[in-house]
Amino acid sequence: MVRQFHAQHAGVIVFPELSLSGYSLGDLFQQQTILDACQEALLCLIEASSELDPLIVTGLPLMVGSRLFNCAAVIHRGRLLGLVPKTWLPDHREFYEKRQFCSSTELDRAEVMIGGFSAAIGTDLLFSCPQFSHLTIGIEICEDLWAPVQPSTMAAMSGATLICNLSASNIVIGKADYRRLLVKASSGRNICGYIYSSAGQGESTTDLAWDGHLIIAENGTLLTESTRFSTDGSSCICDLDLEKLQLERIRNNSFRDCSSRYAGTPSYRTITFEVPDACSAELPMLRSIPRFPYVPEDGRDLHERCEEVFNIQVQGLSTRLLSTGIKKVVVGVSGGLDSTLALLVACRTFDKLQISRENILAVTMPGFATSDKTRNSAGDLMRATGVTGCEIDIRPSCMQMLKDLKHPFAEGKEQYDITFENVQAGERTSHLFRLANQSGALVIGTGDLSELALGWCTYGVGDHMSHYNVNASVPKTLVRFLIEHVATSQAGHPVAGILGQVLATTISPELIPSDSQPQQTEATVGPYELQDFNLYYLSRFGFKPSKICYLAWQAWQNAGKYRFSEIKAWLGVFLKRFFGASQFKRSCVPDSPKVGSGGSLSPRGDWRAPSDASAHTWLQELEKNTPENLL
């Protein structure tokens, strides 16, 4: 198996607890013949590893002085790097480990001699590779994971980013789910990668059964697991992103505070190992990179996510209405995605508060480039949802302002500049606020997270402003899925068909008249599915642009939709707009509930940055470290 994984360029291989002997020997562990044979097997494996690249972690019973320990042996390229004994020995129900073994707390030395090898031994060992600065490995064994105080926690506090657990957990009903829960919780609590390898075929079934459960997790997420109950032995392999874990740790002050308090307790010894240069080469990625990081891929998870997002938005708006005593809202409805979602949230909120939907004042405000399609969708949606709808033609008031400004359009000339666009955007917001004043209502904002990231919002008196914005931390890709979710859940209702029309409409601000095709937002700012991907990995983890570009290519290369050059170019557009042009808009956004761990861009929440920053450093890194021939 080591040779097999060497061929697959595995970096670390973890075998089960007592894998050189088998776990289920009982009192046979006290037979000298068994102990000698295990040492011989260990020496054989050390010798065989001399031409193999992976770090190997395997288990054996080891006599140290007059005590027997259940140990993990760490081996690399012909070296026995160290031995880690088990700390917590189960001695209840079907387990009788204290009958054969001693806890690591009874270890009375720091080194042992095995077949001419002098090796460090203890639970205070970490294994680090200088060539991969993020890789530091800690070891624990089976019950150590189940115990209230886990050795892995202390190891993580002292710098371990990857925990390897050698286990021999027998299987009973419900135990597999509990293992998954423990592994995910430990990796999440310790912000680390976690490899769990449990015994299977070959163990004695005198009184127990074994399923060979293998799990790899990363910061609370299960990345992969084996098929259980295999008669031929099982294995699984995937990639861990240790850099992401380190970046996550620098953001988490609770982890830092605990590290400061407990690091050095115990005082760890670090043993280094080096890998051949060939191991540093680019390898095929073995983990799936979701194209839509804000949206779950599993259908059931997606349904639950959509319901959760709606509940958060509704809770935010309902609390604001209850705290102010206001029982009316004003929503601008354009027939596009964002305003549709805001209207749906308002309807759910009023239903929850048992306030008539007639108190929702929905306004559509056609301008110089409003299409019949969006105008009709807006009207149909208002009627289907049972709100109070109205239409205000903003063209006369816009024309008056353009005349006041002596704008060429007011004189019959086709000059469609930023002033022409923003006069319309500002006029819409002005009408909404004055209508709210007149009606004693709150203005509900519709702008989403993606637009805030790209600065695609009119500052101040435009769509940037509201009394309360229910969408400000919802990315555009998720907005689409939320509307699809409502359409699916209300199949057969007239609103479902209208939502389908909204989803089929090209995303456009509809501010510039055209005889051919309407403005296309994504032609200017980039495809939202790419820009949301870029936003997630930049704002959530702080990845370098070159890494984001690489991940985006891994996610999209098989879709046949984007060339690598397009992915790189649109990332450049994102960096320029995000860092160089739009922070001042994010510095004064209205109140809005945060809906996801992907973060928000509120200066009172997840994102605080200077408004006059430059994108130069990020663009330079993208060009310097992302040669197209790399991929």
Residue pairs with C-beta under 8 A, 6 or more apart in sequence:
1 13
1 15
1 233
1 235
2 13
2 45
2 48
2 49
2 52
2 54
2 56
3 52
4 235
5 13
5 54
5 235
5 237
6 52
6 53
6 54
8 237
9 53
9 279
9 283
10 53
10 54
10 237
11 53
11 54
11 55
11 135
11 275
11 279
12 54
12 55
12 57
12 137
12 162
12 164
12 195
13 54
13 55
13 56
13 57
14 57
14 164
14 165
14 166
14 195
14 196
14 197
15 56
15 57
15 58
15 59
15 166
15 197
16 23
16 59
16 166
16 167
16 168
16 197
16 198
16 199
16 200
16 212
17 23
17 59
17 70
17 72
17 86
17 141
17 142
17 166
17 167
17 168
17 198
17 199
18 25
18 59
18 60
18 61
18 70
18 166
18 168
18 199
19 58
19 59
19 60
19 166
19 199
20 38
20 41
20 42
20 45
20 58
20 59
20 60
21 29
21 34
21 37
21 38
21 59
21 60
21 61
22 199
22 202
22 203
22 204
23 168
23 199
23 203
24 168
24 199
24 203
24 204
24 206
24 208
25 34
25 204
26 96
26 100
27 99
27 100
28 34
29 35
29 61
29 68
29 100
29 101
30 68
30 100
34 61
35 61
35 62
35 63
35 68
38 60
38 61
38 62
39 60
39 62
39 114
39 115
41 60
42 58
42 60
42 73
42 80
42 114
42 115
43 114
43 115
43 117
45 56
45 58
45 75
46 75
46 78
46 79
46 80
46 117
47 78
49 56
49 75
49 76
49 77
49 78
50 77
50 78
51 77
52 77
53 77
53 275
53 276
53 278
53 279
54 76
55 74
55 75
55 76
55 81
55 127
55 137
55 273
56 74
56 75
56 76
57 72
57 73
57 74
57 75
57 139
57 164
57 166
58 72
58 73
58 75
58 166
59 70
59 71
59 72
59 73
59 141
59 166
60 71
60 73
61 68
61 69
61 70
61 71
61 100
61 101
62 68
62 69
62 71
62 83
62 85
62 112
62 114
63 69
64 107
64 108
64 109
64 112
64 121
65 108
65 109
67 102
67 106
67 107
68 100
68 101
68 102
69 85
69 86
69 101
69 102
69 104
69 107
70 85
70 86
70 89
70 97
70 101
70 141
71 83
71 84
71 85
71 86
71 121
72 83
72 84
72 85
72 86
72 139
72 141
72 164
72 166
73 80
73 82
73 83
74 80
74 81
74 82
74 83
74 84
74 125
74 127
74 137
74 139
74 271
75 81
76 273
77 273
79 117
79 273
80 114
80 117
80 119
81 119
81 120
81 127
81 271
81 273
82 119
82 120
82 121
82 122
82 125
82 127
82 271
83 112
83 119
83 120
83 121
83 122
84 104
84 121
84 122
84 123
84 125
84 139
84 140
84 141
85 102
85 103
85 104
85 107
85 121
85 122
85 123
85 141
86 97
86 101
86 103
86 104
86 140
86 141
86 142
86 143
86 144
87 103
87 104
87 105
87 123
87 140
87 141
87 144
87 147
87 151
88 103
88 143
88 144
88 146
88 147
89 97
89 98
89 101
89 102
89 103
89 143
90 97
90 142
90 143
90 146
91 97
91 98
91 99
94 170
94 207
94 208
95 143
97 143
104 122
104 123
107 121
107 122
109 121
110 120
110 121
110 122
110 269
111 118
111 119
111 120
111 121
112 118
112 119
112 121
113 119
120 269
120 271
122 269
123 151
123 266
124 266
124 267
124 268
124 269
125 139
125 268
125 269
125 270
125 271
126 136
126 137
126 138
126 155
126 158
126 159
126 160
126 268
126 269
126 270
126 271
127 136
127 137
127 139
127 270
127 271
127 272
127 273
128 135
128 136
128 137
128 159
128 270
128 271
128 272
128 273
129 135
129 272
129 273
129 274
129 275
130 272
130 274
131 274
131 275
131 279
131 280
132 242
132 275
134 161
134 242
134 243
134 245
134 246
135 161
135 162
135 242
136 159
136 160
136 161
136 162
136 270
137 160
137 161
137 162
137 163
137 164
138 151
138 152
138 155
138 156
138 158
138 160
138 162
138 163
138 164
139 151
139 155
139 163
139 164
139 165
139 166
140 150
140 151
140 152
140 155
140 163
140 164
140 165
141 165
141 166
141 167
142 165
142 166
142 167
142 168
142 169
142 198
144 150
144 151
144 152
144 165
145 152
145 165
145 167
145 182
145 183
145 186
145 196
146 182
150 186
152 160
152 163
152 165
152 186
152 190
152 192
152 194
153 186
153 189
153 190
153 262
154 262
154 265
154 266
155 163
155 268
156 163
156 190
156 191
156 192
157 258
157 259
157 262
157 263
158 259
158 262
158 263
158 264
158 268
159 263
159 268
160 190
160 192
161 192
161 193
161 242
161 245
161 246
162 192
162 193
162 194
162 195
162 240
162 242
163 186
163 187
163 190
163 192
163 193
163 194
163 195
164 195
164 197
165 183
165 194
165 195
165 196
165 197
166 197
167 196
167 197
167 198
167 199
168 198
168 199
168 203
168 210
169 175
169 179
169 198
169 199
169 213
170 203
170 208
170 209
170 210
171 208
171 209
171 210
171 211
171 213
171 228
176 211
176 213
176 228
179 196
179 198
179 213
179 215
180 215
180 222
180 225
183 194
183 196
183 215
183 217
183 222
184 217
184 220
184 221
184 222
185 220
186 192
186 194
186 217
187 193
187 194
187 217
187 218
187 219
187 220
187 221
188 219
188 220
188 221
191 219
191 245
191 248
191 249
191 252
191 255
192 218
192 219
192 245
193 216
193 217
193 218
193 219
193 240
193 242
193 245
194 215
194 216
194 217
194 218
195 215
195 216
196 213
196 214
196 215
196 216
196 217
197 214
198 210
198 211
198 212
198 213
198 214
199 210
199 212
200 210
200 211
200 212
200 213
200 228
200 229
200 230
200 233
200 234
201 210
201 212
201 230
201 231
201 232
201 233
202 233
203 210
211 228
211 229
212 226
212 228
212 229
212 230
212 233
212 234
213 225
213 226
213 228
214 225
214 226
214 234
214 235
214 236
215 222
215 224
215 225
215 226
216 222
216 223
216 224
216 225
216 236
216 238
216 240
217 223
218 240
218 241
218 244
218 245
219 244
219 245
219 248
223 238
223 240
223 287
224 236
224 237
224 238
224 287
225 236
226 234
226 235
226 236
227 234
228 234
237 286
238 286
238 287
239 285
239 286
239 287
243 543
243 547
244 541
244 543
247 541
247 542
247 543
248 541
249 255
249 256
250 256
251 542
282 630
285 554
289 551
289 552
289 554
289 555
290 297
290 555
291 529
291 533
291 555
291 556
291 559
292 477
292 478
292 529
292 532
292 533
293 532
293 533
293 536
293 537
293 598
294 475
294 477
294 478
294 532
294 536
294 596
294 598
295 302
295 305
295 477
295 478
295 481
296 302
296 304
296 305
302 481
302 485
303 485
306 481
306 482
306 485
307 485
308 595
309 474
309 478
309 482
309 595
309 596
310 344
310 345
310 348
310 482
312 593
312 594
312 595
313 345
313 470
313 471
313 474
313 593
313 595
314 345
314 348
314 349
314 352
315 593
316 468
316 470
316 592
316 593
317 329
317 345
317 346
317 349
317 444
317 468
317 470
318 349
318 352
318 353
320 442
320 468
320 591
321 327
321 329
321 349
321 353
321 442
322 353
324 442
326 440
326 441
326 442
327 355
327 359
328 359
328 360
328 361
328 439
328 440
328 441
328 442
329 346
329 359
329 360
329 361
329 441
329 442
329 443
329 444
330 361
330 362
330 363
330 432
330 435
330 436
330 439
330 441
330 442
330 443
330 444
331 339
331 342
331 343
331 346
331 360
331 361
331 362
331 363
331 443
331 444
331 446
332 339
332 362
332 363
332 364
332 365
332 428
332 429
332 432
332 446
333 339
333 340
333 343
333 362
333 363
333 364
333 378
333 381
333 382
333 389
334 364
334 365
334 374
334 378
334 510
335 364
335 373
335 374
335 375
335 376
335 377
335 378
335 381
335 502
335 505
336 374
336 502
336 505
336 507
336 508
337 476
337 479
337 480
337 483
337 502
337 503
337 505
337 507
338 446
338 447
338 448
338 451
338 471
338 476
338 479
339 378
339 446
340 381
340 483
340 499
340 502
341 446
341 470
341 471
341 474
341 479
341 482
341 483
342 444
342 445
342 446
342 470
342 471
343 360
343 362
343 381
343 382
343 385
343 387
344 385
344 482
344 483
344 486
345 444
345 470
345 471
346 360
346 387
346 444
346 470
347 357
347 360
347 385
347 386
347 387
350 356
350 357
350 359
350 360
351 357
357 385
357 386
357 387
357 388
358 386
358 387
358 388
359 388
359 441
360 385
360 387
360 388
361 387
361 388
361 390
361 435
361 439
361 441
362 381
362 382
362 385
362 387
362 388
362 389
362 390
363 389
363 390
363 391
363 392
363 431
363 432
363 435
364 375
364 378
364 379
364 382
364 389
364 390
364 391
364 392
365 391
365 392
365 393
365 394
365 427
365 428
365 431
366 375
366 391
366 393
366 394
366 395
367 394
367 395
367 398
367 424
367 427
367 428
367 510
367 511
368 395
368 398
368 420
368 424
368 511
368 512
368 513
369 510
369 511
369 512
369 513
369 514
369 518
369 519
370 510
371 510
371 518
373 501
373 505
374 505
374 510
377 498
377 501
377 502
377 505
379 389
379 391
380 494
380 498
380 501
381 495
381 498
381 499
381 502
382 389
383 389
384 493
384 494
384 495
384 498
385 495
392 431
394 424
394 427
394 428
394 431
397 427
397 431
398 423
398 424
398 427
399 410
401 423
401 427
402 409
402 410
402 419
402 420
402 423
403 410
405 419
405 423
407 415
407 419
407 420
407 423
408 415
409 415
409 416
409 420
416 511
416 512
416 513
420 511
420 512
421 458
421 509
421 511
421 512
422 458
422 462
424 511
425 458
425 462
425 463
425 509
425 511
426 458
426 460
426 461
426 462
428 462
428 463
429 443
429 458
429 461
429 462
429 463
429 465
430 461
432 443
432 466
433 443
435 441
436 442
436 443
436 467
442 467
442 468
443 466
443 467
443 468
444 466
444 467
444 468
444 469
444 470
445 463
445 465
445 466
445 467
445 468
445 469
445 470
445 471
445 472
445 590
445 592
446 463
446 466
446 469
446 471
447 457
447 463
447 464
447 469
447 471
447 472
448 471
448 472
448 474
448 475
448 476
448 479
449 471
449 472
449 473
449 474
449 475
449 476
449 535
449 600
449 601
450 456
450 475
450 476
450 477
450 528
450 531
450 532
450 535
451 457
451 463
451 476
452 472
452 582
452 585
452 586
452 589
452 601
453 531
453 535
453 539
453 574
453 577
453 578
453 582
453 601
454 525
454 526
454 531
454 574
454 577
454 578
454 582
455 577
455 578
455 581
455 582
455 585
456 521
456 524
456 525
456 577
457 463
457 464
457 585
458 464
459 584
459 585
464 585
464 589
465 590
466 590
467 590
468 590
468 591
468 592
469 589
469 590
469 591
469 592
470 592
470 593
471 479
471 592
472 589
472 590
472 592
472 600
472 601
472 602
473 592
473 593
473 594
473 595
473 596
473 599
473 600
473 601
473 602
474 482
474 595
474 596
475 528
475 532
475 535
475 536
475 598
476 507
476 528
476 532
477 528
477 529
477 532
478 596
480 503
483 499
483 502
483 503
484 499
484 503
486 495
486 496
486 499
487 495
487 496
487 499
487 500
487 503
488 496
490 496
490 499
506 517
506 518
506 520
507 520
507 521
507 522
507 528
508 518
508 519
508 520
508 521
509 519
509 521
510 518
510 519
511 519
512 519
522 528
525 531
525 573
525 577
526 570
526 573
526 574
527 562
527 570
530 552
530 556
530 562
530 567
530 570
530 571
530 574
531 570
531 574
533 548
533 551
533 552
533 555
534 548
534 552
534 570
534 571
534 574
535 574
535 578
536 598
537 543
537 547
537 548
537 551
538 545
538 548
538 574
538 578
539 598
539 599
539 601
539 606
539 607
540 597
540 598
540 599
543 551
544 621
544 625
545 571
545 575
545 618
545 619
545 621
545 622
545 625
545 626
546 621
546 622
546 624
546 625
546 626
548 571
549 567
549 568
549 571
549 622
549 626
550 626
550 630
550 631
552 567
552 571
553 564
553 567
553 631
556 562
556 567
557 564
564 628
564 631
565 628
568 622
568 626
568 628
571 622
572 619
572 622
575 615
575 618
575 619
575 622
576 615
576 619
578 615
579 613
579 614
579 615
579 618
580 613
580 614
580 615
583 609
583 610
583 611
583 612
583 613
584 611
586 601
586 602
586 603
586 607
586 609
587 603
587 611
588 603
589 601
589 602
589 603
592 600
592 602
594 600
594 602
594 605
594 606
599 605
599 606
599 607
600 606
600 607
601 607
